């Protein structure tokens, strides 16, 4: 994490004084934000956090709320039921375009029509206030139980300039996309819920924890709570990879090669699966509606660390990740010794992720002595990750009885 932090800091200072882009003004309240604000936060799946810049100032999630609400609706309704109402494909059009797919559905959940549809499936048959509380509570859990804010001025501004989104909702209603016979009042309630989720506020640090929860398969790295299902995260990241960056999604996949979602507040949530989550916030936007500095940061970070999800296939530096081994890594990280014991004979105990971190690295870092002991007794090697750190390096600055015992047994097996 220390080397990642140094690289992030270097890129931050390279970009800090670069001027470019324009702050969003189609929602007037967003135009009031200081264009010079700039923050980057990274949260490793082991819970370590590094911040630089304006990481504790609140800003609106806007479209970065779309993948989060997708996970709620997915787990509440199931994949098949949800996708009877919204598709999977990129639209090839602007995020607020009047267009439906060949089945009369919004193309995907990352554009406005699809996100309105997804919001309509959250807390169905509940009162509007309770539905919004479901969203805020879920966002808070994703962010490590930090307090989610709400910008009422932005909400009112969204509501006042909502003609296009209102038209999109009625266009979907006209084409039977909702599958339910919604009254005008119900359409209004669903639109308000969508405007509310877009007007929720977080900090950069909270955004990195949210991204890291997605990187960690739905388990929050700071609370260790399972917030959403593995399947919802898998499908959410797939959609983010293909549709998350507006009209720049295809090029972003080529240039950066990671799941991401941007919002017109200048936020980008970037997910490095099984490794870390990053949040970048800088209000000025490029011509595609993505953060000008945020896009440049993502490109430079990938150039420094080779994070593209297909990089390992090309470089052949490590084995391809299989789902059973990934599960084993996660179990070691979370200290679930009974479950991981069942997999000992089914996986390579020295398997590593593309950060070259092994089960022993993760178990040591999290202070799970019993897991460390089990791994060592079953042939785990004390190897180095891509930054030259072994399991002993992982715990050198950590205190507590478990870490002392881990240090002792690691030295014994050196």
Secondary structure, 3 states (H helix, E strand, C coil): CHHHHHHHHHHHHHHCCCCCCECCCCCHHHHHCCCCCCEEEEEECCCCEEEEECCCCCEECHHHHHHHHHHHHHHHHCHHHHCCCECCCCCCCCCCCCCCCCCCCECCCCCHHHHHHHHHCCCCCCCHHHHHHHHHHHHHHHCCCCCCEECHHHHHHHHHCCHHHHHHHHHHHHCCCCCCCCCHHHHHHHHHHHHHHHCEEECHHHHHHHHHHHHCCCECCCCCCECCCHHHHHHHHHHHHHHCCHHHHHHHHHHCCCEEEECCCCEEEEEECCCEEEEEECCCECCCCCEHHHHHHHHHHHHHHCCCCCHHHHHCCCCCCCHHHHHHHHHHHHCCHHHHHCCCCCCCCCCECCCCCEHHHHHHHCCCHHHHHHHHHCCCCCCCCCCCCCHHHHHCCCCCHHHHHHHHHHHHHC
